Amino acid sequence: MSDDIRQQHDMGGLDKGPVTPSEHEIEPWEKRVEAIMRLLSMRKDRIVTVDELRRGIEELPPELYDTIGYYERWIMSLSNILVEKGVLDRAELDARVRELEAAE
């Protein structure tokens, strides 16, 4: 398969060196992201499915995908899907993010 038709996440068969597994303590915000996904996907009306989450992650721009972590990809995907479905409003979401960043 040619590199020009691969998506950023598709690294199968590429020589990228050894994978060094490591353990780390899951941060509270990462637990919240996982809980949000579980709640959204386990509802009777399934607001977000695992397949949609994966699609949203795979659609992240390569320059962003490479610079953020696992749960950051999840929250970006979830946010985009919820905006796409009209559950959240992009302007309100962006305003809230700015508020949180200013409070840091």
N, C-alpha and C positions, 0 to 999 in steps of 0.2 A: 504494500500500500504506500502510495506517495505521501510525503510529509505535508504537501500542500492541500490535501483533502482530509487530513486528520484534524479532529478537534483537539483542543488543548489537553483535555483529560485523557485522551486515547494514547497511552504510552506503551501498549502491548507490543512486544517484539523490538522495542528500541533499546539501545545500549545506553542506559542512564546511570550505570554503576550500581554498586550494592545498596540494598535497602537496609538501613540501620534501625531496627525497631527500638522504640523507647517508650517507657511508661511515664505518664505525668498525671498529676492530680487534676481531675476535671474541675474547672472553675465553676462557681455558682451560676454565672451567666450562660455557660455552656449547658448546664443542666436545665436552665429555663428554656433555652432554645429547643432542646430535645423534648421537653414537656409540652411546649407549644405545638411542635410538630405532631406529637402523639395525640394531643387533644383535637387538633384540626383533622387528623386522619382517622380517628376512631369514632367520630360523631356519626350518627346515622346518615346524615347528608354528606359526609366526607368532603369537607371544604377543600382539603388538599390531599392528594394521593402521593404515595411514595414515587410513582412514576413522574408526576408533575414536579416533585422536588428535584428529582434527578435531571429532568429536562431543564429546569431553571438553573441548576448548577452548571450543566453542560453548555448553556447559552451565555454564561458569564464571559466577558471579553478576556482574551488570553493574558493581557497585561494585569488585569485584576485577579484572575484565577491563580496566577503564580505568586501573588503577593499576600494573599489572605489564607487563613487557616480553615480547617475542616468545618467547624461550627460557624465561622464567618460566612462561608459559602452557603451553608444551610439558611442562615438568617437573611442573606441577600436574596436567595431563591424564594424563600417564604414571603418576604416583603414584596418582591416583584409579582408573584402569583396572586397575592391578596389584592394588590393594586389592579392587576389585570382582570380579576374577577369582580372588582367594584366593592370589595369588602372594606378596603382602606382607601383613603384619598392620598395621592402622592404628595400634594402640597402640605397636608396636615402631618403626614409621616415625616417629611423633610423638616418641617418646623419643629417637631418634637425632638428629632435627632439633634438639631442645632441647640435646642434648650438643654438637652442632656450634655452635649459637648461643652457648653458654656458653664455648666455647673461643676465640671471636673476641676 
